[in-house]
C-alpha cells in the first residue's frame, strides 16, 4: 500500500545529495512506500534498476522506441526512456 501526502520541502535529500527547492507555485508530490529491503537495496532498485519494475508497456512516451527507463544517478539528473 502506498500512502501519499503533499508537503512543501525546502530541500530534497538522497544519500547526502541536495537539490534546490521546487519552483514557486509547483507543489511537489511525496509518497511513502514500505518495502521488505534495506535502505541501500531499495534505493538501488528504485533508481538504477528501474527497468526491472517500471511498467513500460503501460507508461511509456513511445513504446515502439523504448527498451528501458533510465534515471541519471545524480542531483538534477534526467529521467527518460531509451
C-alpha positions as CSV (number, residue, x, y, z in Angstrom):
1,X,0.0,0.0,0.0
2,X,1.3,3.4,-0.9
3,X,0.3,6.4,1.1
4,X,0.9,9.9,-0.1
5,X,0.9,13.3,1.5
6,X,1.5,16.6,-0.2
7,X,4.2,18.7,1.5
8,X,6.5,21.5,0.5
9,X,10.0,20.5,1.4
10,X,12.8,23.1,1.1
11,X,15.5,20.6,0.2
12,X,15.3,17.1,-1.3
13,X,18.0,14.8,0.1
14,X,19.1,11.3,-1.0
15,X,22.4,9.8,0.0
16,X,23.8,13.1,1.1
17,X,22.9,14.9,-2.1
18,X,20.7,18.0,-2.2
19,X,18.6,19.8,-4.8
20,X,17.1,23.3,-4.9
21,X,13.5,23.8,-3.6
22,X,10.7,23.3,-6.1
23,X,9.7,26.3,-8.2
24,X,7.2,28.7,-6.7
25,X,3.6,27.6,-7.5
26,X,4.5,24.0,-8.1
27,X,3.7,21.7,-5.3
28,X,6.0,18.6,-5.0
29,X,4.4,15.1,-4.7
30,X,5.9,13.0,-1.9
31,X,4.9,9.3,-1.5
32,X,6.0,6.8,1.1
33,X,6.1,3.1,0.4
34,X,7.2,0.3,2.8
35,X,9.3,-2.4,1.1
36,X,11.0,-5.5,2.5
37,X,14.5,-4.4,1.7
38,X,17.2,-2.5,3.4
39,X,17.6,1.2,2.5
40,X,20.6,0.8,0.2
41,X,19.0,-2.1,-1.8
42,X,15.7,-0.3,-2.1
43,X,17.4,2.9,-3.3
44,X,19.4,0.9,-5.9
45,X,16.2,-1.0,-7.1
46,X,14.1,2.2,-7.4
47,X,16.8,4.2,-9.2
48,X,19.5,2.3,-11.0
49,X,17.3,-0.7,-11.8
50,X,14.0,1.0,-12.7
51,X,13.5,-1.1,-15.8
52,X,13.1,-4.2,-13.6
53,X,9.8,-2.8,-12.1
54,X,8.6,0.1,-14.2
55,X,5.5,-1.0,-16.3
56,X,6.9,0.4,-19.6
57,X,4.0,-1.3,-21.5
58,X,1.5,0.9,-19.7
59,X,3.5,4.1,-19.0
60,X,5.7,5.0,-22.0
61,X,6.0,8.0,-24.2
62,X,6.7,5.8,-27.2
63,X,6.7,2.1,-26.6
64,X,7.8,1.3,-30.2
65,X,11.2,3.1,-29.5
66,X,11.6,2.4,-25.8
67,X,13.5,-0.6,-24.4
68,X,14.0,0.7,-20.8
69,X,13.6,3.6,-18.5
70,X,16.7,5.3,-17.0
71,X,17.4,7.8,-14.2
72,X,20.7,9.6,-14.2
73,X,22.3,8.9,-10.8
74,X,22.9,12.5,-9.6
75,X,21.0,15.5,-8.3
76,X,19.0,17.1,-11.2
77,X,19.7,14.1,-13.4
78,X,17.2,13.3,-16.1
79,X,14.6,10.5,-16.1
80,X,14.0,9.2,-19.6
81,X,13.3,6.2,-21.9
82,X,15.9,4.8,-24.2
